[in-house]
Amino acid sequence: MAEHSKPILLIGAGLAGSLLAVLLAKQGFEVIVAERRGDPRAKGYVGGRSINLALSVRGITALSAAGIAEQVLADALPMPGRIMHPETLTDATGQGTVFQPYSQNPADAILSVSRGGLNVALLDAAEQTPGVELHFDHRCTHVDLDNASATFDTPEGEVELQGRVIIGADCAFSAVRHAMQMTDRFDYSQHYLEAGYKELHIPAAADLPDLPAGVAERFHGYAMDPKGLHIWAGRGGGASMMIALPNPDKSFTCTLFWPYAGTHGFDAVEPLSDKALRAFFDEHYPDTRWLMPTLVEDFRANPTSSLVTVRCRPWRRGKSLILGDAAHAIVPFFGQGMNAAFEDCRILAEMIEEAGGDIEAVMDPFWRARVDHANAIADMAIANFVEMREKVADEAFLYHKRVEQAVHAELGDEMPERATPLYNLVSFTNVPYAEALFRGKELDTTIARIAALVPPERADSMDEASWRELVADHARRVLGGQPA
């Protein structure tokens, strides 16, 4: 294990900061972690704006490197696909929902995890790793990028901490990045979606006395099927949707994604009376009348929060570096914000280890290797918002996806470089994001050609096995560069 003379000053003890502290301490570094919030393990995690997290292969790989994947996965709930709620669904039995698998491989699933629970688990792991020193209630007020020192406002007064280097993992509104923005030739942009989000809640079936008979037994104590990410899409003329992710306590965390303006937007709905608010949901999300007994209270109590994409470069100034949301905050619609941040942590730790502990030597190569991939997943997350909100109920889109999954199932092993869909590459592999985007676009073009050669009306006249064989034959020719 390497010996290092000065500690690393890590600002931010959220998900990425806590994980990185573990990875660096395992290499022999002393790590000082300073966090502006109080210790959530003592004060309790503040809900209402969390958005449950979707953990996938990239995040699991990083957690495995830190030795804590098994602990985290014990409470994770697999979601192998989307469960669509049609706007015409008028009961809560689940009979009218439509399941859309993410992959033809039944083992492929994203995992629902609690942001608060995961943060607590990572903080516990950091605290139990020799070499890590945690400081809470430390709000960063000044950063000396060149000298790796920072000033903090604490309950005991102003404190200055010194490190060998500073690493900022302090969220989308990073104090370390703000200091970088004050320097010459630092490129920075932020883009807000026209939509915001608000968290709601569906309790366990046992707490829903009006739930239709048999639902609790069918879903093992849940009010809905826990084996999927639930989506109420296409509301408000396609501009609004709601999602729900399962929790281990048999509840669901729901998130509204609505525009601020418009008749189905927060600006119009928030002023409604309690009775009118309930009626609004009964009209547009009819099956929720059995599922959300605290809808009005949750809607009033939980904040409406914005959705921002942050891009910047360089991520390094002097002896300071940023990563995760501080360097590339993205919207949550590909479920990759946490996974991308965890991948940052893993790759940085690997590069430091390969450099024999010379962290300064890898700071520039690290960000240069990561920035294009960060921009790629930012683009994909925004594109997936449109897909989830508007396309998942479109017949042409669904047929395109059906062809795509058939091609992957039939040719994925034979031609993995060319027949693996974008979603699979992003969620179920560690293929770099920019490469995944390039390969996904190429396959998308191929799928469009095949769908034109084997249109839906032809599929309707064939049995499934014959249709898949025909699709695979055309795909093999197209992907192999032959006439279809």
N, C-alpha and C positions, 0 to 999 in steps of 0.2 A: 504494500500500500504506500502510495506516495506521501511525502511530507511537504507541507506548504507553510511558508512563514507567516503570511498574512491571511486573515479571513476574507471570504467573499461576502460582500454586502448585497443581500438579495432583498429588494423592495417589493412587497406584496406576498401575502401568505394565503392566497386563494388556491385554486386547484393547481395551476401551473407552478406557482412559487413553492408550494409545499412539496410537490413531486420533485422539482429540480433540487430542492434542498436535500432530499434523500439521495438522489443520484450522485450529487457532488460529494456529500459526506461519505458515501461508500467508497469514493476514490481517495479519501484521506484529507479532504479540505475541511477547514473550519468554516462554518457558514452562519452568518448572522442574518436572521430574517426579521424585517420590520414591517408591520402591518398597521394600517390606519384604524381598522375596526378593533373592537374588543374581541376577546377570545370567544368564538361561537360555542365552544364546548362549555363555557361557564355561563354565557348570557343566553344561550339558546339561539338556534338558527332563525333568522328573520325570513318568513315566507312572504308570499304575495307577489313576488316578481322574479321567481327563480327560473321558470321554464325547466321542467324535468329534462334530464340530459339523456342523449342517445349515445351510448358507448359502443364503439365498433373496433375493428381489428387494430387500427393505428393506436388507439388509446390503450387497448389491452396489451399490445406489444410493449408500450412504455411502462405500464404498470408492472408487467412481468420483469422488465429490467430492474425495477426498484424492489422486486420481491414481494409485492402486495396485491398482485392480480387475483390470487385465489381468495383472499379476504373480501375484495370488492365484488367479485363475481358471485359470491355466496348469496348476496341479496339482490342481484340483478335479475330482471325479468326479460326473457327473450321475446322479441317481436319480429317474426319472420315476414310480415307484410303489413299493408294498409287495410283497414276495415272502413269502408265507405258507408256513410249514413245518408241515404237519399233524402231530399227535402220533403218527399211525400210520406216518409216513414212516420206513422202516427202511434206506434206503441213501443214499449221498451223490452220486447221479448228477444230482440236481436235477429229475428227471422228475416227482416227485410234488408239487412246489411249485406254488403258485397266485399269479399276478401280478395285483395290483389297481392299476390306474393312478390317479394322483392327479388327472388331468385328461384331458379328451378332446383337448386340444391337445398334440400330441407334443412341442412345444418346451418345455412346462412341466415343470420338474424342479427338485427341491432338489439342492444340491451338497454332497457329502461333503468336508469339509476337516479337516485335522489341527489340533487346538487348539494344540499346541506349535509346529508349523510356521507357523501363522498368526501366533502371538504373536511369533515370531522375525522374520517378515517385517515386521510392524508396528513392532517395535522398530528394525529396520534403517532403515525409512522415517523414523521419528521422528529417529533419530540423524543421518540425512543431510539433514534439513530445517533450514535456518539458523534459529536462534532457540530450538532445543530443547536443554535440558540435562538429562541423565539421571543420577539418583543411585540406586544399588542398595544393598541391605543397610541401608536406612533404615526402621526400624520406628517408626511414629507412636505416640507415648505421650501426647501432649496437643495439643489443638486450641483455639486462641483464635478462636472463630467470628466475633466482632465486629471483631477487628483483623487477620484473615487471616494469622495466624502459627501455626506448628506446631512442636512439639518432636519430635526423632527420636533413637532409640537406634541408634548406628552402631558399627562395630568400632573407630573412633577416639574414641568417647565420645559424649556428648550434643551434639546440634546443633540450633539453631533456624533455621528458614527463614521468610522474610517474603514475602508476595505482595500484589498488588493485590486479588485475591480468591483464595479456596481453592475448588477443585472436587474433590470426593471421588468417585473412580471405583475405590474400593478394596474391591470385592467385597461379598458378602452379609453379611459380618461387619465392616462398615466402621467404622474408627476415627472418621471424620468424622461419620457418622450416630450413632455412640455418643455423641459430644459433644452432638449435637442432642437426643438422647433425655433428656439431663439438664436440658433447658430446659423452661419452662412451656408447657403446651398443645401438646405435640408428640404426635401420634397415631402409634402404632406397634403392629404385630402381626406375629407369625411363626407359621406353621402347618407342622408336619412331617407328611408323608405317613406312613402306617403301613408304607410300603415304603422300602427302601434300595437301593443299587446297588453292584455290584462289576464291575470290568472284567476281561475275558478276551481270548483271542487265538486267531485262526485264521491260520496262516502261509500263505505262497504255496504253490501246488500243487507246486512243485518240492521243497518240504520235507515233503511228505506221501507217503511211499512206499506207503502202503496205500490211497491214493485209487483208486476204481474207474477202470478203463481208459477213456480218452477224455474224462474230465472236464477235465483241464488244457487239452487242445486246444479243447474246446468253449467254455471260458470264458477263453481266451487267457492262460493262466498263473495264473488265479485258481482257487480250489477251489470257488467258487460263482459264480453270475451277479453281476457287479459293478454291473449296471444296475438296482439297486433296494435299498431298505432291507429287510433280512431280519428277519422277526419269527417267533419261536416263542411263540405266544400260548396262553392258556387253560390253562396248566399249573397244577397245584395247585388244581383246582376253579375256575379262572378268576382266581386271585389273583396269579399269577406269569407272567412272560414274560422272554424274552431278545431282544435286537436285535443286528444286526451291520451295520456300515457299511464300505464298501471303502476301501482306502488305495492310493496310487500305487505302492507296492512290491509290490502284488498280495496283500497280507494283508488281513485284516478285523479291526477293533476291535469286540469284542463287549461288551455290557453286560447283566448280569442285573438285573432289577427284581423283587425279591422282598419279600414282607412279612418283618418281623423274626420274628414269631411264626407258629406253625402247622407242620404236618408238611412243607410245602414252603417254609419260611421259613429265614432265615439262622441263627436260634437253634437250629434242629433239625439243619440240614445241616452247619454248620461243625464241630461236634464229631465228625462221622463219621470213621472210618478212611479212609485213602487208597483202599483197595479198595472200601469201601462208597460213597465219594463218586463214584468212577468208575461204579459200578453204578447209582447214583441218576441220573446223567446219561444212561447207556445206556438207562434205562427211560423217562425223561421227555423227553429230547432225543436220540432214538436215532441220528439221522444224524450227530451230532457225534462219534461214536466214531472216524470216519475223519478228522475235521476238527481235533480238539483234542489233539494229542499231549502238550502241556504243561498240560493242564487242571488237574491236581492242583497242580502247582507255581504256576500263576497264581492259582488259587483261594486257596491258602495265603498267597502273597506280597502280593497286592493287597488294599488295605483295603476294608472295607465302609463306605460313606459314606451320609449321610442326605440327604433331599430336602426342601428347605424353601421356602416361599413367604413373602416379606417384603412388607409393605405399610406405607406411612407417609405422613405429610403434616404440615407443609409440607416441601418438599425444600430450602428456603432458610432460613437463619438468619444474620442479620447480613450479613457479607461472604463467606459460605460457602454452597455449593450441592452437592448430591449428584445423581448420575444413574446409569444402568445398574443393575447388581445391588445397588449400595449403596442405591438408592432403591426398587427393585422386583424383587428376586430371584424367579425363577419356576422351576417344575419343567420338565424338558426335553422334555415329551411333545408339544409343537407345534413343536419345533425353532426357537423364536423368542427364547430368552434373549439370545443374541449379537445377533441381528438387531434386537431391540428396543433394546438398548444402543447399537448403531451408529446406529439411527434417532435416539435421543436426541442423540448427538454431532452428527449432520448438522443436525438442526433447531436445536439451540442455536447452532451456528456460523452458520447462515443468519440467525437472529434477531440475532445480534451484528453481522453484516455489515450487515443492514438498518438497525440502530441506529447505524451509523457507528462501531462499535467500543466503544460504551458498554455494557460487559458488565453493570454493576450494574443498568442500566435494564431489562434483559431477564430477569433471574434469576427474578423473581416471575411475569411472564407465561409464561416457559418452563415452569416446573413446573405452573402451573395449567392450561396447555394439554395437558400430557402425563399427568397423574396418572390421569385416568379411562381413558385408553387403556392405561396400564400395568396397572390393575386388570382391565380387560377381557381382556387377553392372559393374565393370571394365571388368571382363571376358565376361559378356553378351554384352557389347558395342562392343568389338572386334569381337565377334562371329556374331553380327548383321551386321557388316561391310561386312563380307563375304556373308551373306545372301542377303543384299541389292545389292551388287555389282555383284554377280554371280548366285544366285539361284532364284531370283524373276521371271525369264523368263523360268525356267526349269519345264517341264510338270509334272515330278514326284513330285517335291517340291510343285507345285501348287495344285496337287491332295491331297497331304498330308495335306495342309492347308485347303482345302475344307472339308475334313473329320473332321479335328480338329474343324472347325467352326460349322459344323453340330452337332457334339457331344456337343459342348458348348451350342448351341441353344436348343437342345433337353433335355440335362441333367444338364445344369448349375444351375438351381434352385434346382433340386433334389439332386445333388451331387456337390455343389460348391467347396468343398475341393479337389475334384479329377478331375473335368471336366472343370476347368477354365484354358485356355491356358496361357503360360508364358507371352506373350505380354500383355494380359489383366491384369494379376496380377501386372506386372511392371508399366503399364501406367494408369490403371483405378482403382487401389486400393492402399491402404497403407500397404499391406502385406510386411513385411520386405524382402529386396532383396534376402538374402540367402535362406529364406524359399520359396520365389517365384521361385528361380532357381531350388531348389530341387523338388518342386511340378511340375514345368514345364517339367523337365527331365522325371519324372515318367509318365506324361501324354503323352509326345512325344513317349515313348516306347509303350504305349497303342495304340496310333494312328497308329503307324507303323504296329502293329498286325492287327488292324481293316482294314487298307488299303490293307493288304495282303489278308484278308478274303473277302473283297469287292473291287476287283481291278478295275481300270478305265474302262477296257473293259466290265465289268459287269455293271458298272454305266451307260455306253453308251446305254445299252439295256433296261434301266428302266426309268420310269418317275421320276421326282425329289422327289415327295412325297413318293413314294415306296422306293426309294434309301435312303432317310433320315430315314425312318422307319426301314429299314434293318440295317443301320449304328448304329442307336440308340439302337436297340435290341442287337447287338454284343457288343456295348460299355457298356451297362448296365450289361451284363454278365461278361465282362472282368473286369470292375471296381468293380463289386461286388464279384470278386474272383470265378466266376463260369466258367465252360468250355464254350468257345464261339461257 
